[in-house]
Amino acid sequence: MRKNLHYKVLASVLAIAGLYFYNAPAAWAEMQKVQEDINEIWVGNGEVNGNYQIPDNAEVYGWYSQYPTYGNSTNKANKNQITINNSTLTKVSGGFTVSIDQTDYSANNNTVTITNSCIQAVYGGESNSGIAYNNNVLIEGSKNAFDRVAGGTTAIGKATSNTVTINGNVTANSFIAGGVGNKDSIISNNHVIIEGGTVKGNICGGYNRQNANVESITDNYITIKDSAIVAEANLYGGFADNLYDDNAIKNNKLVLDGWSGTANSINNFENIEFKNVAFNNNSVLNLTNDTVQSDLSGVENITVSNFAGGQNFSEGDTFTLIGNASNSGITAQNFKATAGVTADVGGVIEQNDNDVVMKVNSVQLNGQTKLVAQTRAASAAFINQGTDLISDSLDTLSRDGNYGVKTFAAVQGNRSKYDVNSDLKINGWSTIVGVGNAAEFADGDEFSWGVFYENGSGNYYGYDSESAYYGAHIGVGKIISLSDSSDLDMYGKFFHTYTEGDSFTVAKDKFEFDSITSDRLRIGARVTTNKANAFSTYYGLAYEYEFNGDADMRAQNLKAPTQSLQGSSYMAEVGFNYQPTPDSPWSFDLNMRGYAGEREGASFNVQATYTF
């Protein structure tokens, strides 16, 4: 990479170029070898690259060419980078090319960054007869003063896809423009972005200068964002000092992104888009028209893409989008936009006296928001699955025929679908470890208890919510001997769980979960065979009914459809139990289940138990 500097007197000012530049043809071959390199210049506090002192009236160029007729060069000013900080200069240009024979010479992909400086003219890239394409100017800092700023300029060619981004205080006496042209120029797809600070002057998506005929100024954008202040600015989609064809300026767009405030005037926009709209007591855009009368007669489309979160909408609400818009005369047009992440708001945009207003005709919960309510039901269902694991673990304590203090550990995996308001699918696993006791009474009755730690993880939707839950269950059963090697276990169990409510915020929208109560009754039977062998097998059927299980949610005061686990489920199971010898303290249990009805799917459980 070359970072050479050459000083040359031009019109009584000092020019600093990123490459050596000579008038002599003999030096032209050397220029051709390096002109496509990326050249970088840093100017700060009166110094260039930290070494060379420069006067305040200097001109700084990433690449400078004024005599391209020498040789057969395809002379272009490309990919140069200039950074200016705390400096006073006459001109800064990412790249400058001039063709005296109107050969196509371009200035592309140059970048100029300005911070806290006073400069008469700033250009990302300049082409006399070619294309100024994809040049970028970034202005930051609390104090910047200019006469004119442009992303890319051309004299008789194209200025396209250039960008000026401002995030600081800027005063421009003449103009700030994404793209600038002259005679017969095409100025298109240029963009001015005002992200912050106070900006004063004429802001143009595309600008044609010097009273010359312009071919077209089309598809240019101005975006005003966040907390930017443009109260003393005039916004133009396209502007020409002397317009010969009224149709030359068309399809330019103003985008107001998360912004509200005042502008002096807006002109020559066919499209106005409101994004991330946050309403307050005033209009989103209020026009003062102090010095320049706004011309909204060409506005054909006003759209609302989405509203910022944390706002409540109701049918019949009216909000002002543009205040003091006396010349708009737009025709009524419908809109539908998302509010935050919770609601779909529909209505109409129309003229109301001197304002452009938005009337709300419908407010509905967003379809994606319903998924959040489903996840609440999923959490309750997953807790119930954990309760099943606890119940199964306690059952297994007495299955090996040994009595006394026992330790146990189990792992359960499940894949289930619940027939709630919308189908609910859960994939997850749970683990449990604990210590318990199985005791036999004189009449053959058994009683078991356990103290344990249970943990689980499931996946369905991405957000963070925490709720405490409580649970208890009770069961009774009777074992009937069918033969020396088989018996029948008939049982009934009742499960109760309670999950506390919760609230959280997503994109400023408040979500509120009600508490969930689940009450389940399960009745079933299990047949065990080969119980005298080391390997025993059991088969079972059960019926379960959920009496409650309602999950209710409100999102930004809109109630979501209730997701309910209530209903009947059917279960079939097969399991294997292994105890090496009748006196062995170890036993192992493997269980597989299938579900139908309200709950559909399958689970897999393996448990190890050790008796002291």
Secondary structure, 3 states (H helix, E strand, C coil): CCCCCEEEEECCEEEEECCCCCCCHHHHHHHHHHCCCCCEEEEECCEECCCEECCCCCEEECCEECCCCCCCCCCCEECCEEEEECCEEEEEECCEECCCCCCCCCEECCEEEEECCEEEEEEEEEECCCEEECCEEEEEEEEEEEEEEEEEEECCCEEECCEEEEEEEEEEEEEEEEEEECCCEEEECCEEEEEECEEEEEEEEEEECCCCCEEEEECCEEEEECCCEEEEEEEEEEEECCCCCCCCEECCEEEEECCCEEEEEEECCCEEEEECECCCCCCCEEECCCCCCCECCCCCEEEECEECCCCCCCCCCEEEEEECCCCCCCCCEEEEEEECCCEEEEEEEEEECCEEEEEEEEEEECHHHHHHHHHHHHHHHHHHHHHHHHHHHHHHHCCCCCCEEEEEEEEEEEEEEEECCCEEEEEEEEEEEEEEEEEECCCCCEEEEEEEEEEEEEECCCCCCCCCEEEEEEEEEEEEECCCCCEEEEEEEEEEEEECCEEEEECCEEEEECCEEEEEEEEEEEEEECCCCCEEEEEEEEEEEECCCEECEEECCEECCCEECCEEEEEEEEEEEECCCCCCCEEEEEEEEEEEECEEEEEEEEEEEEEC
